[in-house]
Amino acid sequence: MKTARLMIFVLCAVLVMGSSALAAGLKLGDTAPMSATKMKNVDDREASIADVKGPNGTLVIFTCNHCPFAKAWEVRISTIGNAAQKNGVGVIAINANDPSSYAEDRFEEMQKRAKERGFQFPYVVDATSDVAREFGATRTPECYLFDKNGKLIYHGAVDDNYADAAKVDKHYLEDAINALVAGKDVPVKESKAVGCTIKLRAKG
């Protein structure tokens, strides 16, 4: 009886540890999972993370339409993303939200938003939410910057003040991209992603 209880305890501990590791998501130095997965872009074509890879690296941003935090950062995301592309960093924004939770996250609304904000990079639908799951992404927005070798060098927020761009003190993402392009070490490699939780689709 004691042996059986011990085995159950050990099994539970392993499951908890596994769940914790999964929830922790990518670590610095990891490569992007599911990078070849094609996702529908707002231009009605398909694009993958691998497709947008730039000579200097790749920026992946999980975001959406409805979240107040994502909305507050949208202009900055557009500005930073468009500039990054001009500096050899490929960019892709991914919406992993289930639109049944918020109609504002529907594909047609994504198309409107991308046009309004002047996105010059793909804004795609993670139709199963599996890309977000594999990344361990939990927030909108949440940023992942990979170097030219595909290694994660920055993960976290856009900056330290979603509410007021004029009062930003720490430009985490922009500083990381500038360092990457200049061949320098990223000053802040991780920050806390602040935003709404990703509304994952149910597993099929």
N, C-alpha and C positions, 0 to 999 in steps of 0.2 A: 504493500500500500504506500509506504514511504517512498519507494523507488518510483512508483507511478506519479506521485505528487511532484517529486523532484523533476521528473522528465517533463511534466506539464509546465512547471515553473520555468525550466530552461527554454522550452519551446516558446513560451510567451515572451520571455526576455529577448530571444532572437528576433521574434516578430516585431517587438517594439523598437529594437535597435534598427531593424531594417526599415521600418516606417520612418524613424527619425532621420536616417541617412537619406531616404528618398525626399523627405520634406526639405532637407537642407539644400537640395539642388546642386547646381554646378559649383565647383571650387575653382579658384584661380589656377590657371594652367590647363584646365579641361578644354576639350574641343566641343563644338556645337553638335548636339545630338540631332538626328533626323534632318541633317543639312541638305539632303537631296530631295526631301519631300516637297512635291509641287503643291502650291496653294494658289487659290484664285485671287488675282490682283484686281484692283478697282478699274483697270483698263480692260477687263474681261479676259486677259491672258493669264498664264500661270507663271509663277516664279518661286524659286526655292532660295534658301539661305546661301547655298553654294553658287547659285546663278548670279547673285549680286556681289560676290566677293571682290574686293578691290585689291590693287597691288600693295596697299599699305595695311589692309585689314578689313574687318566687317563689323558693323554695328547692328544689333538686333534689339528692337524695342517692342515689348508687349504693351499694347495700349487698347483703347476702345473709344466709343463715341459718347456714352452716357455719363461716365464717371466725372464728377466735379474736379478731381485732381488732374485727370487726363486733359480735361478741357482747359484748365488753368495753365498747363504746361504746353499745350498744343502749338502755340506760336513759336515758343522756344525750341520745341522738338523739330518743327519745320525748318527754322533758321539753322539750327545746329546740324540737322541731317542733310540739308541742301549744301551747306558749306563743306561738310565731311566728304560728300561725294566728289566735290571739286578738288579735294585734296587726296584722292585715291583711296578713300575708305568707303566701301560699299555699305548701303543702308537698306534695311527692310523693317517696316512696322507690321506687327502681327496682332490681329484681333482674334483672341481665342474664346471670347464670350459667347454664351448661348443667347441668340437674339430673342428666344422665347421668354427670357428673363427681363430683357429691356428691348423694346422695339427699335429704340434709337441705335442699337448696334447691328441692325440689319445691313445687308450688303449695299442696298441702294443708298442708305444713309452714309455709309462709309465713302461711297463715290462722291457724294455731295461734300462731305467734310474734307476729303483730300483735295478737291478742287478749290474749296473756300480757303484752305490753309496753304495752298500752293506747294503741296508735297511733290518733290521731284524724284521721289523714290517710291518703290512699291509699298502699298498698304494692302495686306493680304488677309484672307480668312483662314484661320486654323479650324477647318470644318469638323474635326473630331476632338479638338482641344488636346490632342496627344502631343503636339509639339511643346505646348506649354507645360504639360505634365512631365515630359522628359527633361525639360530645362529645370523644372522645379519652380517655375515662375508662379507667383501668387498675387501680384499687384499690378494695377494699371495706374501710371506707367511703371515699367521695370526695364532697366537698360543693361545690355550685355555687350561689351566691346572686346573683340578678338583681334589679335595681331596678325601680321601677314602669314604666320605659320599656323594660324587657326587656334591659337591658345588664348584662353580668357585672361584679360589683363585688367578689366574693370567691370564691376557689377554693382548696380544700385540705382540711386535716384538721379534725376537730371541735375538738380542743384539743391540748395538748402532752404528755398523759400518758394513754395508753389504759389502762394497767394499774391506775391508782389515781386515782379521781375526786377524792379528798381532797387529792391532791398536785399537782393541775393548777395551773400558773402562768399559762399563756396560754390564755384562753378565746376562741380565734380565731373560731369560728362564732357563738357567743353575742354576742360584742362587735360583730361585723359586723352582725348582725341588729338589735341595740340602736341602733347608729349609723344604720342605714338607717331605722328607724322614727322616730328623733329628727330625721332630716333632716341628719345630720352625715356627715362623711367617714369611711369605714371605716378604722380604725387600722392593721390589717394586712390587706392585700388578697390576699396569696398566702402559702401555707405548703405544706410538703411533705405530700402525702397518704400516710399510712402504713397499710398493710394487705396483705391477700392480693391476688394478681393476679386480675382478673376472668377467669373461665373461659368465654370467648366460645364461642358455638355456631358450628359450621362454616358457612361461607357456602353457601347453597343453589344 
